[in-house]
């Protein structure tokens, strides 16, 4: 089974255009989302895709609690069904 990071990388490749990152490249887990060049609308849409993929409950307000990919991975690893 693919790791959480690998699954997120696939979602990023499908749904986000992160400045300075080529498709399939390793994710910088500690880079702040705010520095990625992703709009807030795209970020919320991405988080909803993540919620579906990992079968977790998240709402729009929850998106702000994740400053970087590592915090999202930690949340998913402890809450995914």
C-alpha positions as a Python dict, from the first residue, in 0.01 Angstrom:
ca = {
    (1, 'X'): (0, 0, 0),
    (2, 'X'): (122, 348, -84),
    (3, 'X'): (232, 573, 200),
    (4, 'X'): (34, 882, 295),
    (5, 'X'): (303, 1099, 137),
    (6, 'X'): (289, 904, -190),
    (7, 'X'): (-90, 927, -203),
    (8, 'X'): (-75, 1301, -133),
    (9, 'X'): (188, 1350, -402),
    (10, 'X'): (-47, 1185, -651),
    (11, 'X'): (-330, 1416, -542),
    (12, 'X'): (-102, 1719, -570),
    (13, 'X'): (1, 1610, -919),
    (14, 'X'): (-365, 1574, -1022),
    (15, 'X'): (-514, 1879, -854),
    (16, 'X'): (-252, 2144, -777),
    (17, 'X'): (14, 2345, -955),
    (18, 'X'): (275, 2413, -688),
    (19, 'X'): (529, 2679, -784),
    (20, 'X'): (876, 2535, -841),
    (21, 'X'): (765, 2170, -823),
    (22, 'X'): (753, 1933, -1117),
    (23, 'X'): (494, 1656, -1132),
    (24, 'X'): (610, 1345, -945),
    (25, 'X'): (881, 1530, -752),
    (26, 'X'): (927, 1472, -382),
    (27, 'X'): (715, 1699, -167),
    (28, 'X'): (885, 1949, 64),
    (29, 'X'): (690, 1841, 372),
    (30, 'X'): (783, 2144, 580),
    (31, 'X'): (729, 2415, 320),
    (32, 'X'): (447, 2646, 426),
    (33, 'X'): (138, 2616, 208),
    (34, 'X'): (132, 2996, 199),
    (35, 'X'): (463, 2992, 7),
    (36, 'X'): (344, 2745, -258),
    (37, 'X'): (161, 2992, -480),
    (38, 'X'): (-167, 2803, -440),
    (39, 'X'): (-482, 3014, -418),
    (40, 'X'): (-708, 2967, -118),
    (41, 'X'): (-984, 2839, -347),
    (42, 'X'): (-749, 2576, -495),
    (43, 'X'): (-629, 2482, -146),
    (44, 'X'): (-984, 2425, -20),
    (45, 'X'): (-1070, 2222, -330),
    (46, 'X'): (-755, 2015, -278),
    (47, 'X'): (-842, 1952, 87),
    (48, 'X'): (-1184, 1825, -16),
    (49, 'X'): (-1013, 1582, -256),
    (50, 'X'): (-785, 1473, 28),
    (51, 'X'): (-1088, 1417, 252),
    (52, 'X'): (-1247, 1193, -12),
    (53, 'X'): (-927, 1000, -83),
    (54, 'X'): (-852, 932, 285),
    (55, 'X'): (-1215, 903, 399),
    (56, 'X'): (-1185, 1169, 668),
    (57, 'X'): (-1425, 1444, 766),
    (58, 'X'): (-1299, 1795, 698),
    (59, 'X'): (-1474, 2125, 641),
    (60, 'X'): (-1352, 2452, 494),
    (61, 'X'): (-1246, 2583, 836),
    (62, 'X'): (-1027, 2278, 897),
    (63, 'X'): (-805, 2366, 600),
    (64, 'X'): (-640, 2651, 788),
    (65, 'X'): (-513, 2418, 1062),
    (66, 'X'): (-249, 2269, 830),
    (67, 'X'): (48, 2503, 782),
    (68, 'X'): (240, 2249, 572),
    (69, 'X'): (219, 1904, 416),
    (70, 'X'): (375, 1733, 719),
    (71, 'X'): (95, 1858, 945),
    (72, 'X'): (-159, 1725, 693),
    (73, 'X'): (19, 1388, 679),
    (74, 'X'): (22, 1368, 1059),
    (75, 'X'): (-352, 1441, 1069),
    (76, 'X'): (-428, 1183, 801),
    (77, 'X'): (-213, 916, 962),
    (78, 'X'): (-396, 959, 1292),
    (79, 'X'): (-750, 1000, 1151),
    (80, 'X'): (-781, 810, 824),
    (81, 'X'): (-1032, 529, 819),
}
